[in-house]
Amino acid sequence: MICPNCGRETTGDYCQWCGYPVMRSRSGSKPKISKGDEEAREAQERAEREAQEAQERAREEAKAAEEKAQREAEEEAQREAEEQARKEAEEQAKEAKAAEEEAKEAEEIAKEEPREAEEQTKESAEETTAEQAQKAAKEAEEKAKQEAKEAKEKAKKEAKEAKDKAKREAKEAKLAEEAGGEEAEAAVMTRPYEGMVELVIMPPIDLAQLENLGEELSQVENLRLVLVGGSVDKGSRIVVSAEEPIPLLGILREIPVVEQVVRKGGEIQVTLKTR
């Protein structure tokens, strides 16, 4: 029987080459595609579009999450640096105040000396103590200002270093993730297959490309082409038999007519290039 869709000779209710339903008719008229078949094909196309849109959304959400995490890390580092600088400035201010209080205490002690010694040294002691206290307070104030300035510069420097570190870590994490993905993909591509293996040919299917794929597979060493067929429910499929363990996924990827190879569950899905 000749398939009305692809024009190739076939047997059974469905074309073994393109999966088109072949219905026997006494009058010789072409079989009609049922409404259910048309709805099934439309549902499949809609599901493929939705899957592609979901994949795009997932990529955009992952990118947004990564950018948000980086911003939050930078903001957190800035807050911690500013908080540290504030605490150090407060400690330095406390030390300056303590120094001033010590100067005042020294002045009070000097006032409590015996009267005779106080009378003899009162004028000079008061002047010396006041000058020393004033000088000490001024030096403490200058020191506190300098230390506060240095702490601010240090905090600014640390904040910049923390920001640069966060960027480097994010970049390294991304590179590590990409390297891990490449290693995992390489492991999948080199996985050995032996015995009967079924290849699911994903739509859209170019019959000429499907035939080219069969010819390429028949030339692979230790690999035997068992069956090329299909149905409306399962689509086109190719069954091969590996006489010895071979990296079938890697071999399929190298075939010129193959666009993409994906291992999903217990089957291998193959997408062919369109001409």
C-alpha positions as CSV (number, residue, x, y, z in Angstrom):
1,M,0.0,0.0,0.0
2,I,1.2,3.5,-0.8
3,C,1.2,6.2,1.9
4,P,-0.9,9.2,0.8
5,N,1.3,11.5,2.9
6,C,4.9,10.6,2.0
7,G,4.2,8.4,-1.1
8,R,6.3,5.5,0.2
9,E,5.2,1.9,0.2
10,T,4.1,0.7,3.6
11,T,1.9,-1.9,5.4
12,G,-0.4,-1.7,8.4
13,D,-2.8,1.0,9.6
14,Y,0.0,3.7,9.9
15,C,2.9,4.5,7.6
16,Q,6.1,3.0,9.0
17,W,8.1,6.0,7.6
18,C,6.1,9.1,8.6
19,G,3.5,7.7,11.0
20,Y,0.6,8.9,8.8
21,P,-2.6,7.0,9.3
22,V,-3.2,4.7,6.3
23,M,-6.8,3.4,6.1
24,R,-7.8,0.8,3.6
25,S,-10.6,1.9,1.3
26,R,-12.5,-0.2,-1.2
27,S,-13.2,2.8,-3.4
28,G,-9.5,3.7,-3.6
29,S,-10.1,7.2,-2.1
30,K,-7.5,8.8,0.3
31,P,-8.1,8.2,4.0
32,K,-9.3,11.2,6.0
33,I,-7.6,12.5,9.1
34,S,-10.0,12.3,12.0
35,K,-10.8,15.3,14.2
36,G,-9.2,13.6,17.1
37,D,-5.9,13.2,15.2
38,E,-6.0,16.9,14.3
39,E,-6.7,17.9,17.9
40,A,-3.9,15.6,19.1
41,R,-1.4,17.2,16.7
42,E,-2.5,20.7,17.8
43,A,-2.3,19.8,21.5
44,Q,1.3,18.5,20.9
45,E,2.3,21.7,19.1
46,R,0.8,23.8,21.9
47,A,2.6,21.8,24.6
48,E,5.9,22.3,22.8
49,R,5.3,26.0,22.6
50,E,4.4,26.2,26.3
51,A,7.5,24.1,27.3
52,Q,9.7,26.5,25.4
53,E,8.1,29.6,27.0
54,A,8.4,28.0,30.4
55,Q,12.1,27.4,29.8
56,E,12.6,31.0,28.8
57,R,10.8,32.2,31.9
58,A,13.0,29.9,34.1
59,R,16.2,31.3,32.6
60,E,15.0,34.9,33.2
61,E,14.0,34.1,36.8
62,A,17.3,32.5,37.5
63,K,19.2,35.5,36.1
64,A,17.1,37.9,38.2
65,A,17.7,35.8,41.3
66,E,21.4,35.8,40.7
67,E,21.4,39.6,40.3
68,K,19.3,40.1,43.4
69,A,21.6,37.8,45.5
70,Q,24.7,39.8,44.3
71,R,23.0,43.2,45.2
72,E,22.0,41.9,48.6
73,A,25.6,40.7,49.3
74,E,27.0,44.1,48.3
75,E,24.5,45.9,50.5
76,E,25.1,43.6,53.4
77,A,28.9,44.2,53.1
78,Q,28.4,48.0,53.0
79,R,26.1,47.9,56.1
80,E,28.6,45.8,58.1
81,A,31.5,48.1,57.2
82,E,29.6,51.2,58.2
83,E,28.5,49.6,61.4
84,Q,32.1,48.6,62.2
85,A,33.3,52.2,61.5
86,R,30.6,53.7,63.7
87,K,31.5,51.4,66.6
88,E,35.2,52.2,66.3
89,A,34.4,56.0,66.2
90,E,32.3,55.6,69.4
91,E,35.1,53.7,71.2
92,Q,37.6,56.4,70.2
93,A,35.2,59.1,71.5
94,K,34.9,57.3,74.8
95,E,38.7,57.1,75.1
96,A,39.0,60.8,74.5
97,K,36.3,61.6,77.1
98,A,38.1,59.3,79.6
99,A,41.4,61.1,79.0
100,E,39.7,64.4,79.7
101,E,38.2,63.1,82.9
102,E,41.6,61.8,84.0
103,A,42.9,65.3,83.5
104,K,40.2,66.8,85.6
105,E,40.9,64.2,88.4
106,A,44.6,65.1,88.3
107,E,43.6,68.8,88.7
108,E,41.3,67.9,91.7
109,I,44.2,65.9,93.3
110,A,46.5,68.8,92.9
111,K,44.0,71.1,94.7
112,E,43.9,68.7,97.7
113,E,47.7,69.0,98.4
114,P,48.7,70.5,101.8
115,R,48.0,74.2,102.2
116,E,51.6,75.2,102.7
117,A,52.7,73.4,99.5
118,E,49.6,74.7,97.8
119,E,50.4,78.3,98.8
120,Q,54.0,77.9,97.5
121,T,53.1,76.2,94.2
122,K,49.4,77.2,93.8
123,E,50.0,79.7,91.0
124,S,52.4,77.5,89.0
125,A,50.6,74.3,89.7
126,E,47.2,75.6,88.6
127,E,48.7,77.1,85.5
128,T,50.6,73.9,84.7
129,T,47.7,71.6,85.5
130,A,45.3,73.7,83.5
131,E,47.6,73.9,80.6
132,Q,48.4,70.2,80.7
133,A,44.7,69.3,81.0
134,Q,43.9,71.6,78.1
135,K,46.7,70.3,76.0
136,A,45.8,66.7,76.9
137,A,42.2,67.3,76.0
138,K,43.2,69.0,72.7
139,E,45.5,66.1,71.8
140,A,42.8,63.6,72.7
141,E,40.4,65.4,70.5
142,E,42.8,65.6,67.6
143,K,43.7,62.0,68.0
144,A,40.0,61.0,68.1
145,K,39.4,63.1,64.9
146,Q,42.3,61.4,63.2
147,E,41.3,57.9,64.2
148,A,37.7,58.6,63.2
149,K,39.0,59.8,59.8
150,E,41.2,56.7,59.4
151,A,38.4,54.4,60.5
152,K,36.1,56.0,57.9
153,E,38.7,55.5,55.2
154,K,39.3,52.0,56.4
155,A,35.6,51.2,56.4
156,K,35.3,52.6,52.8
157,K,38.2,50.5,51.7
158,E,36.8,47.4,53.4
159,A,33.4,48.0,51.8
160,K,35.0,48.3,48.3
161,E,37.0,45.1,49.0
162,A,33.9,43.3,50.2
163,K,32.0,44.4,47.1
164,D,34.9,43.3,44.8
165,K,35.1,40.0,46.7
166,A,31.3,39.4,46.3
167,K,31.7,40.0,42.5
168,R,34.6,37.6,42.2
169,E,32.8,34.9,44.2
170,A,29.7,35.3,42.1
171,K,31.8,35.0,38.9
172,E,33.7,32.0,40.3
173,A,30.5,30.3,41.3
174,K,29.1,30.9,37.9
175,L,32.2,29.5,36.2
176,A,32.2,26.5,38.6
177,E,28.5,25.8,37.7
178,E,29.3,26.0,34.0
179,A,32.3,23.7,34.4
180,G,30.2,21.3,36.4
181,G,27.5,21.3,33.7
182,E,30.1,20.7,31.0
183,E,31.6,17.7,32.9
184,A,28.1,16.3,33.5
185,E,27.2,16.6,29.9
186,A,30.5,15.0,28.8
187,A,29.8,12.1,31.2
188,V,26.3,11.6,29.7
189,M,27.7,11.8,26.1
190,T,30.3,9.0,26.8
191,R,28.0,6.7,28.6
192,P,28.2,3.2,27.0
193,Y,25.1,1.6,25.5
194,E,24.7,-2.1,24.7
195,G,21.9,-4.2,23.3
196,M,18.6,-2.9,21.9
197,V,18.1,0.9,22.1
198,E,15.1,2.9,20.9
199,L,15.5,6.3,19.4
200,V,12.5,8.7,19.5
201,I,12.6,11.1,16.5
202,M,11.1,14.4,17.7
203,P,8.8,16.4,15.4
204,P,9.0,18.1,13.0
205,I,10.3,15.2,11.0
206,D,11.9,15.6,7.6
207,L,11.6,12.2,5.9
208,A,14.8,12.7,3.8
209,Q,16.7,13.6,6.9
210,L,15.2,10.6,8.7
211,E,16.4,8.4,5.9
212,N,19.9,10.0,6.0
213,L,20.0,9.3,9.8
214,G,19.2,5.6,9.1
215,E,22.0,5.4,6.6
216,E,24.5,7.0,9.0
217,L,23.6,4.6,11.8
218,S,23.9,1.6,9.6
219,Q,27.6,2.6,8.9
220,V,28.5,2.8,12.7
221,E,30.8,-0.1,13.7
222,N,29.2,-2.6,16.2
223,L,25.8,-1.0,15.6
224,R,23.0,-2.7,13.7
225,L,19.9,-0.9,12.4
226,V,16.9,-3.1,13.5
227,L,13.8,-1.1,12.7
228,V,12.6,2.3,11.3
229,G,8.9,2.9,11.9
230,G,6.3,4.9,13.9
231,S,2.7,5.6,14.7
232,V,0.4,8.5,15.4
233,D,0.6,7.9,19.2
234,K,4.4,7.5,19.5
235,G,5.7,9.3,16.4
236,S,8.7,8.0,14.4
237,R,11.1,5.7,16.1
238,I,14.4,3.9,15.2
239,V,15.5,0.7,17.0
240,V,19.2,-0.1,16.9
241,S,21.2,-2.9,18.5
242,A,24.7,-2.3,19.9
243,E,26.7,-5.6,19.8
244,E,29.4,-4.1,22.1
245,P,29.2,-1.1,24.6
246,I,29.5,2.1,22.5
247,P,29.0,5.8,23.4
248,L,25.7,6.1,21.4
249,L,24.8,9.6,22.5
250,G,28.2,11.0,21.5
251,I,28.0,9.2,18.1
252,L,24.5,10.6,17.5
253,R,25.7,14.1,18.2
254,E,28.4,13.8,15.6
255,I,26.0,12.8,12.8
256,P,25.5,15.8,10.4
257,V,21.7,15.6,10.2
258,V,21.2,15.6,14.0
259,E,20.4,18.9,15.6
260,Q,20.0,17.8,19.3
261,V,20.3,14.6,21.4
262,V,18.6,14.3,24.8
263,R,18.5,11.4,27.2
264,K,15.1,11.5,28.9
265,G,14.3,8.7,31.3
266,G,14.9,5.4,29.6
267,E,14.7,6.7,26.0
268,I,16.9,8.8,23.7
269,Q,15.2,11.8,22.0
270,V,16.7,12.9,18.7
271,T,15.8,16.2,16.9
272,L,16.8,16.4,13.2
273,K,18.0,19.5,11.4
274,T,15.5,21.0,9.0
275,R,16.7,21.8,5.4
